[in-house]
Amino acid sequence: MRDIRINKGIKQADIAEKMGLRHATYNRLETGARRLRAEHIPLIAEALGVTMAQLFGENTVESEDTNKS
C-alpha cells in the first residue's frame, strides 16, 4: 500500500478522507499497527486507483509520471 501510494504521489490524509477514516487510522492500517479488515481492501484499492490484484502485488503499478511518456 505504502509503495503504491508514494509512487502515485498520494498523501495518507487523502486516502483516509476517500475511505471515510481518520488520518491516524489509515496510518495504522498502512504500517500494520492495526489489522486490515476485508472491507478495507476494496476501499483502499479504489482510493489508490488500482485493482485489488495490484494492491497485493500481482501486477506492477507505475507512477503517473511514467505513464505519461
N, C-alpha and C positions, 0 to 999 in steps of 0.2 A: 504494500500500500504506500509506504513512505517513498520508495523509489519512483513509483509511477507519479505520485503527487508532485515530487520535486522535479522530475523530468518534464512535467506539463506546466510547471511554474504556478501551481495552485497552493494557496495557503491553507493550513489546517482550519483556521476560522471559517474560510469559505466552504470547505467540505462540511464542517459541523453545521453551518447555517442551512445548507441544502438538505441535510439529513434531519434537521429539526432538533439537533443536540447542542449542548453547551460545548464551547471550545475545549474545556478541560476534559469532558467526557470523551470527545473524539481523540484527544491526545492520548488518553489512557488506552483506548482501543488500538491505536496505531502502535504504541510502544509495548503493548502486551500486558500492561498493568491491569487491564480489565478484559475479561473474556469476551471474545467476539461471538455474538449470537447469530443464528442462521438468518434472522430477519434483517440484520445489519448488512449482510453481503450484497444483496441487490441494490440497496441504497447507496452503499459506498461505490460500487461499480458505476452506477448511474451518475453520481456526483463527480466521479473522476472521468467520466466519458469513455469508459472501457467496458468490455464484456466481462462476465464473471470468470470466464476462462483466462482472459488476460490478467485479471486481478490475481489469479493463482499461478501466474507464470507460464501458462500453456502456450501463449503467443507473446511475442515481444511487443512492447509499446514504445514508440519513438516520441521524442519531444516534438512539439508543434513546429519548431524551427526546422527540424529535419524534414518534416513532411512537406514543407513549402518549397523545397528545392527540386 
